[in-house]
Amino acid sequence: VQLTESGGGLVQPGGSLRLSCAAAGFTFNTYEMNWYRQAQGKERELVAAISSVGEITHYADSVKGRFTISRDNAKKTVYLQMNSLKREDTAVYYCKADEVTGRGRKYWGQGTQVTVSS
């Protein structure tokens, strides 16, 4: 099982980034997919979630209207489009998979750093 995040980097306030998380080794379309983030010295928090076939999404209040989560089940990839980035969005962003049926298995990616700074 593998979740591989990419797309992080350094961006100026007001800029945009698109994160990707490629999945392998499990049945992707039976998992809810989530993006979490953890800023230095803070607890990990849920940023956005998307249901197994993409019909339902959920966002943290802090990112509503700026971030968009989507998924392509054919490519086994989930995305996080981040617009109007703020300094407080600086964090390591993690992808997480939650099995919606069966044994309720969960998998985490290794994370990708997003830094918003001028």
PyMOL commands that set and color helices and strands:
alter all, ss='L'
color gray80, all
select helices_A, chain A and resi 28-30+87-89
alter helices_A, ss='H'
color red, helices_A
select strands_A, chain A and resi 2-6+9-11+17-24+31-38+45-50+57-59+67-72+77-82+91-99+106-108+112-116
alter strands_A, ss='S'
color yellow, strands_A
deselect
rebuild
show_as cartoon
